[in-house]
Amino acid sequence: MMKNQPLLNLSAMARLLGVKTKWLREEAGAGRIPSVAAGDTFLFDPDTVEAVLRQRASGKPQGRAL
């Protein structure tokens, strides 16, 4: 079931994750963290990002993005 929660900007998502904005920008720019490009920044769905990071931490291979 999907929640209807707002997307977070780069600084808000970095704060939520406890990471530096530079790292998050690089990961998003390389396509390793799902995001939507919005001008010169990125927007993130917190639930999707959390799921991807959990999957990465578990060492399981990721599926291809559509």
LOMIBA-427135 format. One record per atom (N, C-alpha, C): atom name; residue in one letter; x, y, z. Coordinates in steps of 0.02 Angstrom, whole numbers, padded with zeros to 5 digits. Atoms other than C-alpha are relative to their C-alpha. Layout:
// LOMIBA-427135
<rec><atomo>CA</atomo><residuo>A</residuo><c1>X</c1><c2>Y</c2><c3>Z</c3></rec>
...
END
This chain:
// LOMIBA-427135
<rec><atomo>N</atomo><residuo>M</residuo><c1>00042</c1><c2>-00059</c2><c3>00000</c3></rec>
<rec><atomo>CA</atomo><residuo>M</residuo><c1>00000</c1><c2>00000</c2><c3>00000</c3></rec>
<rec><atomo>C</atomo><residuo>M</residuo><c1>00045</c1><c2>00062</c2><c3>00000</c3></rec>
<rec><atomo>N</atomo><residuo>M</residuo><c1>-00041</c1><c2>-00060</c2><c3>00006</c3></rec>
<rec><atomo>CA</atomo><residuo>M</residuo><c1>00073</c1><c2>00167</c2><c3>-00051</c3></rec>
<rec><atomo>C</atomo><residuo>M</residuo><c1>-00027</c1><c2>00056</c2><c3>00044</c3></rec>
<rec><atomo>N</atomo><residuo>K</residuo><c1>00018</c1><c2>-00059</c2><c3>-00040</c3></rec>
<rec><atomo>CA</atomo><residuo>K</residuo><c1>00074</c1><c2>00316</c2><c3>00064</c3></rec>
<rec><atomo>C</atomo><residuo>K</residuo><c1>00004</c1><c2>00061</c2><c3>-00046</c3></rec>
<rec><atomo>N</atomo><residuo>N</residuo><c1>-00003</c1><c2>-00061</c2><c3>00039</c3></rec>
<rec><atomo>CA</atomo><residuo>N</residuo><c1>00042</c1><c2>00487</c2><c3>-00006</c3></rec>
<rec><atomo>C</atomo><residuo>N</residuo><c1>00040</c1><c2>00052</c2><c3>00039</c3></rec>
<rec><atomo>N</atomo><residuo>Q</residuo><c1>-00042</c1><c2>-00046</c2><c3>-00037</c3></rec>
<rec><atomo>CA</atomo><residuo>Q</residuo><c1>00189</c1><c2>00575</c2><c3>00072</c3></rec>
<rec><atomo>C</atomo><residuo>Q</residuo><c1>00041</c1><c2>00042</c2><c3>-00048</c3></rec>
<rec><atomo>N</atomo><residuo>P</residuo><c1>-00036</c1><c2>-00044</c2><c3>00046</c3></rec>
<rec><atomo>CA</atomo><residuo>P</residuo><c1>00284</c1><c2>00721</c2><c3>-00003</c3></rec>
<rec><atomo>C</atomo><residuo>P</residuo><c1>00071</c1><c2>-00025</c2><c3>-00012</c3></rec>
<rec><atomo>N</atomo><residuo>L</residuo><c1>-00070</c1><c2>00013</c2><c3>00015</c3></rec>
<rec><atomo>CA</atomo><residuo>L</residuo><c1>00451</c1><c2>00702</c2><c3>-00088</c3></rec>
<rec><atomo>C</atomo><residuo>L</residuo><c1>00043</c1><c2>00048</c2><c3>00041</c3></rec>
<rec><atomo>N</atomo><residuo>L</residuo><c1>-00046</c1><c2>-00042</c2><c3>-00038</c3></rec>
<rec><atomo>CA</atomo><residuo>L</residuo><c1>00600</c1><c2>00770</c2><c3>00008</c3></rec>
<rec><atomo>C</atomo><residuo>L</residuo><c1>00055</c1><c2>00026</c2><c3>-00046</c3></rec>
<rec><atomo>N</atomo><residuo>N</residuo><c1>-00055</c1><c2>-00028</c2><c3>00039</c3></rec>
<rec><atomo>CA</atomo><residuo>N</residuo><c1>00732</c1><c2>00885</c2><c3>-00063</c3></rec>
<rec><atomo>C</atomo><residuo>N</residuo><c1>00066</c1><c2>-00030</c2><c3>00026</c3></rec>
<rec><atomo>N</atomo><residuo>L</residuo><c1>-00066</c1><c2>00029</c2><c3>-00014</c3></rec>
<rec><atomo>CA</atomo><residuo>L</residuo><c1>00917</c1><c2>00843</c2><c3>-00056</c3></rec>
<rec><atomo>C</atomo><residuo>L</residuo><c1>00020</c1><c2>00010</c2><c3>00073</c3></rec>
<rec><atomo>N</atomo><residuo>S</residuo><c1>-00024</c1><c2>-00012</c2><c3>-00068</c3></rec>
<rec><atomo>CA</atomo><residuo>S</residuo><c1>00956</c1><c2>00925</c2><c3>00111</c3></rec>
<rec><atomo>C</atomo><residuo>S</residuo><c1>-00045</c1><c2>-00035</c2><c3>00052</c3></rec>
<rec><atomo>N</atomo><residuo>A</residuo><c1>00045</c1><c2>00034</c2><c3>-00047</c3></rec>
<rec><atomo>CA</atomo><residuo>A</residuo><c1>00801</c1><c2>00854</c2><c3>00198</c3></rec>
<rec><atomo>C</atomo><residuo>A</residuo><c1>00012</c1><c2>-00076</c2><c3>00000</c3></rec>
<rec><atomo>N</atomo><residuo>M</residuo><c1>-00013</c1><c2>00072</c2><c3>00004</c3></rec>
<rec><atomo>CA</atomo><residuo>M</residuo><c1>00837</c1><c2>00678</c2><c3>00136</c3></rec>
<rec><atomo>C</atomo><residuo>M</residuo><c1>00067</c1><c2>-00017</c2><c3>00032</c3></rec>
<rec><atomo>N</atomo><residuo>A</residuo><c1>-00066</c1><c2>00011</c2><c3>-00031</c3></rec>
<rec><atomo>CA</atomo><residuo>A</residuo><c1>01020</c1><c2>00690</c2><c3>00187</c3></rec>
<rec><atomo>C</atomo><residuo>A</residuo><c1>-00005</c1><c2>00003</c2><c3>00076</c3></rec>
<rec><atomo>N</atomo><residuo>R</residuo><c1>00011</c1><c2>-00006</c2><c3>-00073</c3></rec>
<rec><atomo>CA</atomo><residuo>R</residuo><c1>00967</c1><c2>00747</c2><c3>00360</c3></rec>
<rec><atomo>C</atomo><residuo>R</residuo><c1>-00034</c1><c2>-00061</c2><c3>00028</c3></rec>
<rec><atomo>N</atomo><residuo>L</residuo><c1>00038</c1><c2>00059</c2><c3>-00022</c3></rec>
<rec><atomo>CA</atomo><residuo>L</residuo><c1>00843</c1><c2>00604</c2><c3>00375</c3></rec>
<rec><atomo>C</atomo><residuo>L</residuo><c1>00045</c1><c2>-00062</c2><c3>00003</c3></rec>
<rec><atomo>N</atomo><residuo>L</residuo><c1>-00045</c1><c2>00058</c2><c3>00003</c3></rec>
<rec><atomo>CA</atomo><residuo>L</residuo><c1>00977</c1><c2>00477</c2><c3>00325</c3></rec>
<rec><atomo>C</atomo><residuo>L</residuo><c1>00061</c1><c2>00008</c2><c3>00045</c3></rec>
<rec><atomo>N</atomo><residuo>G</residuo><c1>-00061</c1><c2>-00012</c2><c3>-00039</c3></rec>
<rec><atomo>CA</atomo><residuo>G</residuo><c1>01115</c1><c2>00559</c2><c3>00428</c3></rec>
<rec><atomo>C</atomo><residuo>G</residuo><c1>00063</c1><c2>-00004</c2><c3>-00042</c3></rec>
<rec><atomo>N</atomo><residuo>V</residuo><c1>-00058</c1><c2>00001</c2><c3>00046</c3></rec>
<rec><atomo>CA</atomo><residuo>V</residuo><c1>01230</c1><c2>00577</c2><c3>00277</c3></rec>
<rec><atomo>C</atomo><residuo>V</residuo><c1>00012</c1><c2>00071</c2><c3>-00025</c3></rec>
<rec><atomo>N</atomo><residuo>K</residuo><c1>-00017</c1><c2>-00065</c2><c3>00029</c3></rec>
<rec><atomo>CA</atomo><residuo>K</residuo><c1>01316</c1><c2>00723</c2><c3>00192</c3></rec>
<rec><atomo>C</atomo><residuo>K</residuo><c1>-00037</c1><c2>00009</c2><c3>-00066</c3></rec>
<rec><atomo>N</atomo><residuo>T</residuo><c1>00036</c1><c2>-00014</c2><c3>00062</c3></rec>
<rec><atomo>CA</atomo><residuo>T</residuo><c1>01223</c1><c2>00808</c2><c3>00050</c3></rec>
<rec><atomo>C</atomo><residuo>T</residuo><c1>00044</c1><c2>-00017</c2><c3>-00061</c3></rec>
<rec><atomo>N</atomo><residuo>K</residuo><c1>-00045</c1><c2>00016</c2><c3>00056</c3></rec>
<rec><atomo>CA</atomo><residuo>K</residuo><c1>01377</c1><c2>00785</c2><c3>-00062</c3></rec>
<rec><atomo>C</atomo><residuo>K</residuo><c1>-00005</c1><c2>-00073</c2><c3>-00018</c3></rec>
<rec><atomo>N</atomo><residuo>W</residuo><c1>00004</c1><c2>00072</c2><c3>00013</c3></rec>
<rec><atomo>CA</atomo><residuo>W</residuo><c1>01369</c1><c2>00596</c2><c3>-00043</c3></rec>
<rec><atomo>C</atomo><residuo>W</residuo><c1>-00066</c1><c2>-00017</c2><c3>-00032</c3></rec>
<rec><atomo>N</atomo><residuo>L</residuo><c1>00065</c1><c2>00015</c2><c3>00026</c3></rec>
<rec><atomo>CA</atomo><residuo>L</residuo><c1>01183</c1><c2>00590</c2><c3>-00075</c3></rec>
<rec><atomo>C</atomo><residuo>L</residuo><c1>-00007</c1><c2>00025</c2><c3>-00072</c3></rec>
<rec><atomo>N</atomo><residuo>R</residuo><c1>00002</c1><c2>-00028</c2><c3>00068</c3></rec>
<rec><atomo>CA</atomo><residuo>R</residuo><c1>01199</c1><c2>00703</c2><c3>-00229</c3></rec>
<rec><atomo>C</atomo><residuo>R</residuo><c1>00038</c1><c2>-00045</c2><c3>-00048</c3></rec>
<rec><atomo>N</atomo><residuo>E</residuo><c1>-00040</c1><c2>00044</c2><c3>00043</c3></rec>
<rec><atomo>CA</atomo><residuo>E</residuo><c1>01336</c1><c2>00590</c2><c3>-00300</c3></rec>
<rec><atomo>C</atomo><residuo>E</residuo><c1>-00035</c1><c2>-00066</c2><c3>-00012</c3></rec>
<rec><atomo>N</atomo><residuo>E</residuo><c1>00036</c1><c2>00064</c2><c3>00007</c3></rec>
<rec><atomo>CA</atomo><residuo>E</residuo><c1>01236</c1><c2>00431</c2><c3>-00267</c3></rec>
<rec><atomo>C</atomo><residuo>E</residuo><c1>-00061</c1><c2>00008</c2><c3>-00045</c3></rec>
<rec><atomo>N</atomo><residuo>A</residuo><c1>00059</c1><c2>-00013</c2><c3>00042</c3></rec>
<rec><atomo>CA</atomo><residuo>A</residuo><c1>01079</c1><c2>00505</c2><c3>-00345</c3></rec>
<rec><atomo>C</atomo><residuo>A</residuo><c1>00020</c1><c2>00014</c2><c3>-00072</c3></rec>
<rec><atomo>N</atomo><residuo>G</residuo><c1>-00024</c1><c2>-00016</c2><c3>00067</c3></rec>
<rec><atomo>CA</atomo><residuo>G</residuo><c1>01174</c1><c2>00575</c2><c3>-00493</c3></rec>
<rec><atomo>C</atomo><residuo>G</residuo><c1>00024</c1><c2>-00061</c2><c3>-00039</c3></rec>
<rec><atomo>N</atomo><residuo>A</residuo><c1>-00025</c1><c2>00061</c2><c3>00031</c3></rec>
<rec><atomo>CA</atomo><residuo>A</residuo><c1>01251</c1><c2>00404</c2><c3>-00527</c3></rec>
<rec><atomo>C</atomo><residuo>A</residuo><c1>-00055</c1><c2>-00052</c2><c3>-00007</c3></rec>
<rec><atomo>N</atomo><residuo>G</residuo><c1>00056</c1><c2>00046</c2><c3>00006</c3></rec>
<rec><atomo>CA</atomo><residuo>G</residuo><c1>01080</c1><c2>00321</c2><c3>-00515</c3></rec>
<rec><atomo>C</atomo><residuo>G</residuo><c1>-00001</c1><c2>-00056</c2><c3>00052</c3></rec>
<rec><atomo>N</atomo><residuo>R</residuo><c1>-00002</c1><c2>00051</c2><c3>-00052</c3></rec>
<rec><atomo>CA</atomo><residuo>R</residuo><c1>01123</c1><c2>00220</c2><c3>-00360</c3></rec>
<rec><atomo>C</atomo><residuo>R</residuo><c1>-00052</c1><c2>00011</c2><c3>00054</c3></rec>
<rec><atomo>N</atomo><residuo>I</residuo><c1>00055</c1><c2>-00017</c2><c3>-00045</c3></rec>
<rec><atomo>CA</atomo><residuo>I</residuo><c1>00989</c1><c2>00308</c2><c3>-00256</c3></rec>
<rec><atomo>C</atomo><residuo>I</residuo><c1>-00056</c1><c2>00027</c2><c3>-00044</c3></rec>
<rec><atomo>N</atomo><residuo>P</residuo><c1>00054</c1><c2>-00024</c2><c3>00043</c3></rec>
<rec><atomo>CA</atomo><residuo>P</residuo><c1>00819</c1><c2>00331</c2><c3>-00338</c3></rec>
<rec><atomo>C</atomo><residuo>P</residuo><c1>-00021</c1><c2>00071</c2><c3>00017</c3></rec>
<rec><atomo>N</atomo><residuo>S</residuo><c1>00018</c1><c2>-00070</c2><c3>-00010</c3></rec>
<rec><atomo>CA</atomo><residuo>S</residuo><c1>00772</c1><c2>00512</c2><c3>-00362</c3></rec>
<rec><atomo>C</atomo><residuo>S</residuo><c1>-00032</c1><c2>00028</c2><c3>-00064</c3></rec>
<rec><atomo>N</atomo><residuo>V</residuo><c1>00027</c1><c2>-00037</c2><c3>00056</c3></rec>
<rec><atomo>CA</atomo><residuo>V</residuo><c1>00687</c1><c2>00637</c2><c3>-00475</c3></rec>
<rec><atomo>C</atomo><residuo>V</residuo><c1>00041</c1><c2>00064</c2><c3>-00006</c3></rec>
<rec><atomo>N</atomo><residuo>A</residuo><c1>-00038</c1><c2>-00061</c2><c3>00010</c3></rec>
<rec><atomo>CA</atomo><residuo>A</residuo><c1>00795</c1><c2>00774</c2><c3>-00549</c3></rec>
<rec><atomo>C</atomo><residuo>A</residuo><c1>-00049</c1><c2>00058</c2><c3>-00004</c3></rec>
<rec><atomo>N</atomo><residuo>A</residuo><c1>00043</c1><c2>-00060</c2><c3>-00001</c3></rec>
<rec><atomo>CA</atomo><residuo>A</residuo><c1>00718</c1><c2>00945</c2><c3>-00515</c3></rec>
<rec><atomo>C</atomo><residuo>A</residuo><c1>00046</c1><c2>00060</c2><c3>-00006</c3></rec>
<rec><atomo>N</atomo><residuo>G</residuo><c1>-00046</c1><c2>-00056</c2><c3>00010</c3></rec>
<rec><atomo>CA</atomo><residuo>G</residuo><c1>00821</c1><c2>01082</c2><c3>-00593</c3></rec>
<rec><atomo>C</atomo><residuo>G</residuo><c1>00071</c1><c2>-00022</c2><c3>00018</c3></rec>
<rec><atomo>N</atomo><residuo>D</residuo><c1>-00069</c1><c2>00016</c2><c3>-00019</c3></rec>
<rec><atomo>CA</atomo><residuo>D</residuo><c1>00991</c1><c2>01079</c2><c3>-00509</c3></rec>
<rec><atomo>C</atomo><residuo>D</residuo><c1>00003</c1><c2>-00041</c2><c3>00065</c3></rec>
<rec><atomo>N</atomo><residuo>T</residuo><c1>00001</c1><c2>00041</c2><c3>-00060</c3></rec>
<rec><atomo>CA</atomo><residuo>T</residuo><c1>00937</c1><c2>00968</c2><c3>-00364</c3></rec>
<rec><atomo>C</atomo><residuo>T</residuo><c1>-00039</c1><c2>-00064</c2><c3>-00013</c3></rec>
<rec><atomo>N</atomo><residuo>F</residuo><c1>00036</c1><c2>00063</c2><c3>00005</c3></rec>
<rec><atomo>CA</atomo><residuo>F</residuo><c1>00852</c1><c2>00802</c2><c3>-00331</c3></rec>
<rec><atomo>C</atomo><residuo>F</residuo><c1>-00056</c1><c2>-00002</c2><c3>00052</c3></rec>
<rec><atomo>N</atomo><residuo>L</residuo><c1>00054</c1><c2>00013</c2><c3>-00047</c3></rec>
<rec><atomo>CA</atomo><residuo>L</residuo><c1>00690</c1><c2>00750</c2><c3>-00247</c3></rec>
<rec><atomo>C</atomo><residuo>L</residuo><c1>-00002</c1><c2>-00075</c2><c3>00013</c3></rec>
<rec><atomo>N</atomo><residuo>F</residuo><c1>-00004</c1><c2>00070</c2><c3>-00021</c3></rec>
<rec><atomo>CA</atomo><residuo>F</residuo><c1>00674</c1><c2>00586</c2><c3>-00151</c3></rec>
<rec><atomo>C</atomo><residuo>F</residuo><c1>-00064</c1><c2>-00021</c2><c3>00034</c3></rec>
<rec><atomo>N</atomo><residuo>D</residuo><c1>00054</c1><c2>00031</c2><c3>-00037</c3></rec>
<rec><atomo>CA</atomo><residuo>D</residuo><c1>00535</c1><c2>00471</c2><c3>-00093</c3></rec>
<rec><atomo>C</atomo><residuo>D</residuo><c1>00034</c1><c2>-00038</c2><c3>00058</c3></rec>
<rec><atomo>N</atomo><residuo>P</residuo><c1>-00036</c1><c2>00030</c2><c3>-00057</c3></rec>
<rec><atomo>CA</atomo><residuo>P</residuo><c1>00594</c1><c2>00424</c2><c3>00083</c3></rec>
<rec><atomo>C</atomo><residuo>P</residuo><c1>-00009</c1><c2>-00076</c2><c3>00006</c3></rec>
<rec><atomo>N</atomo><residuo>D</residuo><c1>00011</c1><c2>00072</c2><c3>-00006</c3></rec>
<rec><atomo>CA</atomo><residuo>D</residuo><c1>00513</c1><c2>00251</c2><c3>00082</c3></rec>
<rec><atomo>C</atomo><residuo>D</residuo><c1>00040</c1><c2>-00039</c2><c3>-00052</c3></rec>
<rec><atomo>N</atomo><residuo>T</residuo><c1>-00038</c1><c2>00034</c2><c3>00053</c3></rec>
<rec><atomo>CA</atomo><residuo>T</residuo><c1>00593</c1><c2>00204</c2><c3>-00084</c3></rec>
<rec><atomo>C</atomo><residuo>T</residuo><c1>00074</c1><c2>00001</c2><c3>00014</c3></rec>
<rec><atomo>N</atomo><residuo>V</residuo><c1>-00071</c1><c2>-00005</c2><c3>-00016</c3></rec>
<rec><atomo>CA</atomo><residuo>V</residuo><c1>00764</c1><c2>00267</c2><c3>-00032</c3></rec>
<rec><atomo>C</atomo><residuo>V</residuo><c1>00018</c1><c2>-00047</c2><c3>00056</c3></rec>
<rec><atomo>N</atomo><residuo>E</residuo><c1>-00013</c1><c2>00045</c2><c3>-00056</c3></rec>
<rec><atomo>CA</atomo><residuo>E</residuo><c1>00754</c1><c2>00173</c2><c3>00132</c3></rec>
<rec><atomo>C</atomo><residuo>E</residuo><c1>00002</c1><c2>-00073</c2><c3>-00023</c3></rec>
<rec><atomo>N</atomo><residuo>A</residuo><c1>00002</c1><c2>00069</c2><c3>00024</c3></rec>
<rec><atomo>CA</atomo><residuo>A</residuo><c1>00707</c1><c2>00012</c2><c3>00042</c3></rec>
<rec><atomo>C</atomo><residuo>A</residuo><c1>00063</c1><c2>-00017</c2><c3>-00040</c3></rec>
<rec><atomo>N</atomo><residuo>V</residuo><c1>-00061</c1><c2>00012</c2><c3>00040</c3></rec>
<rec><atomo>CA</atomo><residuo>V</residuo><c1>00853</c1><c2>00029</c2><c3>-00080</c3></rec>
<rec><atomo>C</atomo><residuo>V</residuo><c1>00061</c1><c2>-00005</c2><c3>00045</c3></rec>
<rec><atomo>N</atomo><residuo>L</residuo><c1>-00058</c1><c2>00003</c2><c3>-00045</c3></rec>
<rec><atomo>CA</atomo><residuo>L</residuo><c1>00977</c1><c2>00064</c2><c3>00059</c3></rec>
<rec><atomo>C</atomo><residuo>L</residuo><c1>00000</c1><c2>-00063</c2><c3>00042</c3></rec>
<rec><atomo>N</atomo><residuo>R</residuo><c1>00004</c1><c2>00064</c2><c3>-00037</c3></rec>
<rec><atomo>CA</atomo><residuo>R</residuo><c1>00914</c1><c2>-00086</c2><c3>00159</c3></rec>
<rec><atomo>C</atomo><residuo>R</residuo><c1>00023</c1><c2>-00057</c2><c3>-00044</c3></rec>
<rec><atomo>N</atomo><residuo>Q</residuo><c1>-00020</c1><c2>00052</c2><c3>00047</c3></rec>
<rec><atomo>CA</atomo><residuo>Q</residuo><c1>00935</c1><c2>-00195</c2><c3>00005</c3></rec>
<rec><atomo>C</atomo><residuo>Q</residuo><c1>00075</c1><c2>00001</c2><c3>-00011</c3></rec>
<rec><atomo>N</atomo><residuo>R</residuo><c1>-00072</c1><c2>-00006</c2><c3>00010</c3></rec>
<rec><atomo>CA</atomo><residuo>R</residuo><c1>01111</c1><c2>-00129</c2><c3>-00024</c3></rec>
<rec><atomo>C</atomo><residuo>R</residuo><c1>00038</c1><c2>-00026</c2><c3>00061</c3></rec>
<rec><atomo>N</atomo><residuo>A</residuo><c1>-00033</c1><c2>00021</c2><c3>-00062</c3></rec>
<rec><atomo>CA</atomo><residuo>A</residuo><c1>01157</c1><c2>-00159</c2><c3>00159</c3></rec>
<rec><atomo>C</atomo><residuo>A</residuo><c1>-00002</c1><c2>-00076</c2><c3>00009</c3></rec>
<rec><atomo>N</atomo><residuo>S</residuo><c1>00007</c1><c2>00072</c2><c3>-00007</c3></rec>
<rec><atomo>CA</atomo><residuo>S</residuo><c1>01095</c1><c2>-00338</c2><c3>00149</c3></rec>
<rec><atomo>C</atomo><residuo>S</residuo><c1>00046</c1><c2>-00038</c2><c3>-00047</c3></rec>
<rec><atomo>N</atomo><residuo>G</residuo><c1>-00045</c1><c2>00032</c2><c3>00048</c3></rec>
<rec><atomo>CA</atomo><residuo>G</residuo><c1>01214</c1><c2>-00373</c2><c3>00004</c3></rec>
<rec><atomo>C</atomo><residuo>G</residuo><c1>-00036</c1><c2>-00037</c2><c3>-00055</c3></rec>
<rec><atomo>N</atomo><residuo>K</residuo><c1>00037</c1><c2>00032</c2><c3>00053</c3></rec>
<rec><atomo>CA</atomo><residuo>K</residuo><c1>01074</c1><c2>-00437</c2><c3>-00107</c3></rec>
<rec><atomo>C</atomo><residuo>K</residuo><c1>00005</c1><c2>00041</c2><c3>-00063</c3></rec>
<rec><atomo>N</atomo><residuo>P</residuo><c1>-00003</c1><c2>-00038</c2><c3>00062</c3></rec>
<rec><atomo>CA</atomo><residuo>P</residuo><c1>01088</c1><c2>-00391</c2><c3>-00290</c3></rec>
<rec><atomo>C</atomo><residuo>P</residuo><c1>-00065</c1><c2>00037</c2><c3>-00014</c3></rec>
<rec><atomo>N</atomo><residuo>Q</residuo><c1>00058</c1><c2>-00041</c2><c3>00015</c3></rec>
<rec><atomo>CA</atomo><residuo>Q</residuo><c1>00971</c1><c2>-00254</c2><c3>-00349</c3></rec>
<rec><atomo>C</atomo><residuo>Q</residuo><c1>-00026</c1><c2>-00020</c2><c3>-00068</c3></rec>
<rec><atomo>N</atomo><residuo>G</residuo><c1>00030</c1><c2>00011</c2><c3>00066</c3></rec>
<rec><atomo>CA</atomo><residuo>G</residuo><c1>00849</c1><c2>-00278</c2><c3>-00491</c3></rec>
<rec><atomo>C</atomo><residuo>G</residuo><c1>00012</c1><c2>00061</c2><c3>-00044</c3></rec>
<rec><atomo>N</atomo><residuo>R</residuo><c1>-00008</c1><c2>-00057</c2><c3>00046</c3></rec>
<rec><atomo>CA</atomo><residuo>R</residuo><c1>00855</c1><c2>-00168</c2><c3>-00644</c3></rec>
<rec><atomo>C</atomo><residuo>R</residuo><c1>-00056</c1><c2>00050</c2><c3>00009</c3></rec>
<rec><atomo>N</atomo><residuo>A</residuo><c1>00051</c1><c2>-00054</c2><c3>-00004</c3></rec>
<rec><atomo>CA</atomo><residuo>A</residuo><c1>00766</c1><c2>-00002</c2><c3>-00635</c3></rec>
<rec><atomo>C</atomo><residuo>A</residuo><c1>-00037</c1><c2>00003</c2><c3>-00066</c3></rec>
<rec><atomo>N</atomo><residuo>L</residuo><c1>00040</c1><c2>-00007</c2><c3>00061</c3></rec>
<rec><atomo>CA</atomo><residuo>L</residuo><c1>00626</c1><c2>00025</c2><c3>-00758</c3></rec>
<rec><atomo>C</atomo><residuo>L</residuo><c1>00007</c1><c2>00068</c2><c3>-00029</c3></rec>
END
